[in-house]
Amino acid sequence: CNSRETLKPGSTFKVESKRCREGIFSFSCFPAFLCYPKNENCNWYFDMDGCTPSLHCDKIDIKGKGKNCTGDRLTVSTDEGDTFFCKKKKNVNFTPVEMVTRFDVKFTTNSKGQGKGFMCIVSCEALVTTTKEQKAENTTKSTTTTRTTATITTT
């Protein structure tokens, strides 16, 4: 929580919600030590070094409501804007459409309901660059860069 990392091709980094200390009683989550704390504010900031970032969570249990996940939410912020995740979901994936320079993950909770939280992996895939030399009257180089296609999937 509250860290800054530089992602290089092939690197991975785990982001996860904290757990309440044993003995703290919660009406919304039982037993309370399995749930994330109230009034939480965790940020993970990522810089990219020649790669395309993505987020994958096997499952999440975050007590947000509605399209913008009012209350508790996991937010991924990129140059393209913010994407919110909440509720009980499996197989959550996010990869930006365009190449980005900013990929930040933020987990915020309010003072109300709690869920079991999340454990996600942020990874970064290399940009693939291919150079072809064409022999004609003059030698020219043509370069093609392939980027990961954006996906936001949840089940």
C-alpha positions in Angstrom: 0.0 0.0 0.0 1.2 3.5 -0.8 4.1 2.5 -3.1 5.6 3.5 -6.4 7.1 0.8 -8.7 8.6 0.8 -12.2 7.3 -2.0 -14.4 9.6 -3.5 -17.0 8.7 -6.2 -19.6 7.8 -9.4 -17.8 7.6 -7.9 -14.3 4.7 -8.5 -11.9 3.6 -6.8 -8.7 0.9 -7.9 -6.2 -1.7 -5.5 -4.9 -4.1 -6.6 -2.2 -6.4 -5.3 0.5 -5.4 -5.3 4.1 -7.3 -7.4 6.7 -8.8 -6.3 9.9 -7.1 -7.3 13.1 -8.7 -10.2 15.0 -11.1 -9.1 17.7 -12.6 -6.1 15.7 -16.4 -6.8 15.4 -18.2 -6.0 12.2 -21.9 -6.5 11.4 -21.3 -6.5 7.7 -18.5 -9.2 7.5 -18.1 -12.2 9.7 -15.6 -13.2 10.9 -14.3 -9.6 10.9 -10.6 -10.7 10.5 -11.5 -11.9 7.0 -12.6 -8.4 5.8 -10.8 -5.2 4.8 -10.7 -2.2 7.2 -13.2 0.7 7.0 -11.9 4.1 5.9 -9.0 2.6 3.9 -7.1 4.6 1.3 -4.3 2.6 -0.4 -2.5 3.7 -3.6 -0.1 1.9 -5.8 1.6 4.0 -8.5 3.2 2.4 -11.5 5.6 3.8 -14.2 6.1 1.8 -17.4 9.5 1.1 -18.9 8.8 -0.2 -22.4 5.8 -2.3 -21.7 2.0 -2.4 -21.6 0.4 -2.9 -18.1 -2.5 -5.0 -17.1 -4.4 -5.9 -13.9 -5.8 -9.4 -13.1 -7.8 -10.4 -10.1 -9.0 -14.0 -9.6 -11.9 -12.6 -7.5 -12.9 -9.5 -5.7 -15.4 -8.8 -2.9 -15.7 -5.0 -2.5 -18.9 -3.4 -1.1 -19.4 -0.6 -3.7 -22.7 0.2 -5.4 -23.7 1.2 -8.9 -21.7 1.9 -12.0 -19.2 4.1 -10.3 -18.9 1.8 -7.2 -20.1 4.4 -4.7 -18.7 3.6 -1.2 -15.9 1.0 -1.5 -14.0 0.5 -4.8 -10.9 -0.5 -6.6 -9.9 2.1 -9.2 -7.5 1.8 -12.0 -6.4 5.3 -13.3 -4.6 5.6 -16.6 -4.1 8.4 -19.2 -7.5 7.2 -20.6 -9.4 7.9 -17.4 -10.6 5.9 -14.4 -12.2 2.4 -14.3 -14.0 1.2 -11.2 -14.4 -2.3 -9.8 -16.6 -3.5 -7.0 -19.1 -6.2 -5.8 -18.4 -9.9 -5.9 -16.8 -10.8 -9.2 -14.4 -13.5 -10.5 -11.8 -13.2 -13.2 -11.4 -9.4 -13.3 -9.1 -8.2 -16.0 -8.1 -4.7 -17.3 -5.6 -3.7 -20.0 -5.6 -0.1 -21.4 -6.5 0.3 -25.1 -3.7 2.7 -25.8 -0.1 2.8 -24.7 -0.1 4.6 -21.3 2.5 6.4 -19.2 0.4 6.2 -16.0 -1.2 3.1 -14.4 -2.3 3.7 -10.8 -4.4 1.4 -8.6 -6.3 2.9 -5.7 -8.4 1.1 -3.1 -10.8 3.3 -1.0 -13.4 2.3 1.5 -16.0 4.2 3.6 -17.1 3.7 7.2 -20.0 1.5 6.2 -20.1 -2.1 4.9 -17.1 -4.3 4.3 -16.2 -7.2 2.0 -13.4 -9.7 1.9 -11.3 -7.6 -0.4 -9.1 -8.5 -3.3 -5.7 -9.8 -4.3 -4.6 -8.8 -7.8 -1.5 -9.0 -10.0 -0.3 -6.0 -12.1 1.9 -7.2 -14.9 3.6 -5.6 -17.9 4.0 -7.2 -21.3 6.8 -6.1 -23.7 6.0 -4.0 -26.7 6.9 -6.2 -29.8 8.8 -4.3 -32.5 9.7 -5.8 -35.8 12.0 -4.2 -38.4 12.0 -5.3 -42.0 14.6 -4.2 -44.5 13.3 -3.9 -48.0 15.9 -3.8 -50.8 14.8 -1.6 -53.6 16.6 1.3 -55.2 17.2 2.6 -51.7 17.2 0.6 -48.5 14.2 1.5 -46.3 13.2 0.3 -42.9 9.6 -0.3 -41.9 8.8 -0.7 -38.2 5.6 -2.1 -36.8 4.8 -1.9 -33.1 2.2 -4.3 -31.7 0.4 -3.4 -28.4 -1.8 -5.5 -26.2 -5.5 -5.0 -27.0 -7.6 -3.5 -24.2 -9.9 -5.8 -22.3 -12.1 -5.4 -19.3 -13.7 -8.7 -18.4 -15.5 -9.8 -15.3 -17.6 -12.8 -14.5 
